[in-house]
Amino acid sequence: MSIATALDALVPLLGERLARSKSDLDLHAGSESHFPPIAPDAVAYPLSLAEVQALVAICADHGCPMTGWGAGTSLEGHGLAVKGGLVVDFTRMNKVLEIRPADMDVTVQPGVTRQSLNEELRATGLFFPVDPGANATLGGMAMTRASGTTTVRYGSMRDNVLGMQVVLADGRIIRTGSRARKSAAGYDLTALLVGSEGTLGLVTELTLRLHGIPEATSAGICAFPDMHAAVTAVMETIQMGIPMARIEFVDAATARAFTDYSGMQMAEAPHLLVEFNGSPESVAQDAERFGEIVADHGASTFRWSAREEERRALWALRHNGYYAILASRKGARALVTDICVPISRLADAVEQTQADIAASLIPGPILGHVGDGNFHAVLLVDPDQPAEMAEAQRLSHRMAERALALGGTCTGEHGVGMGKLSHMRAEHGEGWDVMGQIKQTLDPRNLMNPGKLVP
């Protein structure tokens, strides 16, 4: 048994959709992360459940590793074929199968992207809210338990995946969950598989929860004298029960990068970016109340608008944050890491991280989802200086240790992949061994995305 014989056996099934050209392999060798390229032996482009089941059976017969692939935007090396074998690219399984407006749910294939789904939903008055920034595939988002700017209001993929169809390592097809809004029937296999990073099976179909498009939306921005004041203002806003659709923070270094990248003038200070959804009256009232709270904490004038073009410009600025920060140091490569802590400890975590970065060899602007206690550091390194990469990895490790000490997690949304494996024992203890036992039971030969997530 070998990878080569498995690939030969796949040719009659997939024909030209089994790619072994250098261009295809190179395309699936990298990611948005700092890891060096790792090329698979081949790339499969299935079109149906039947093809996925058949290719899994062939790979299982020959001991060929399989790694699922969506848009390739992961940040911890999730999609890299570290043990070689086959990358299964789901981008051609990209159909919206059924929209059910009355039930506010939809069934899709895994290669549908979040933006294309929302375009298709536009006429229904519904939308899918999870927004990690990148135009990721929904299958990839489910497998990494993605979240993003709207999590404070609408939740993460954990809250918005109702069920899945998955091909397990032995070729069995299972359906998890249902379209009912709750169930007390047995183990929650949907919750187990959401965030499993493709280590337990390949997802071929998802049923997702939808939400109504709000009647009105307003968004705004304000600057603060320091991060502690900004986080305290957010805590008070949450405690007052003011509903926020998004609330993001950026530090002074990120604000400077935004100004240089976009031309939009921002003071070199910590900022909050916020959005409210609801009726025209409620969003105006929420914005006014928020303005009063932030003023009490020393914020500059809170500027907000309900105009669509101004709101889009503000969030385009935030979504382009990674590229703005990367452009702030020419020729740099980024190690992007995230942690999540209880909201009451967020200011401490950010301030201590800023102090570590300020004392280090490298710059590392910070931004994140303040309403969730989740933030990112974009650690900028010269790729020709190994000492800088080592320093970035040291800082990332310190951040993870700090998050655990503060009652948080080593990753709020990036996932584990390869990059956070070293923190899993400290975070989960014996629970990490239990995860490994589940993996051993469902994938005893370690063929599904080996080298990721579990021991």
Buried (B, 14 or more C-beta within 10 A) or exposed (E): EEBEBBBEBBEEBBEEBBBEEEEBBEBBBBBBBBBEEBBBBBBBBBBEBEBBBBBBBBBBEBBBBBBBBBBBBBBBBBBBBBBBBBBBBBBEBBBBEEBBBEBBBBBBBBBBBBEBBBEBBEEBEBBBBBBBBBEBBBBBBBBBBBBBBBBBBBBBBBBBBBBBBBBBBBBEBEEBBEEEEEEEEEEEBBBBBBBBBBBBBBBBBBBBBBBEBBEBBBBBBBBBEBBBBBBBBBBBBBEEEBBBBBBBBBBBBBBBBBBEBBEEEBBEBBBBBBBBBBEEEBBBBBBEBBBEBBBEBBBBEBEBBBEEEBBEBBBEBBBBBBEBBBEBBEEBBBBBBBBBBEBEBBBBBBBBBBEBBEEBBBBBBBBBBBBBBBBBBBBBBBEEEEEBBEBBBBBBBBBBBBBBEBEBBBBBBBBBBBBBBEBBEEBBEEEBEEBBEBBEEBBEEBBBBBBBBBE
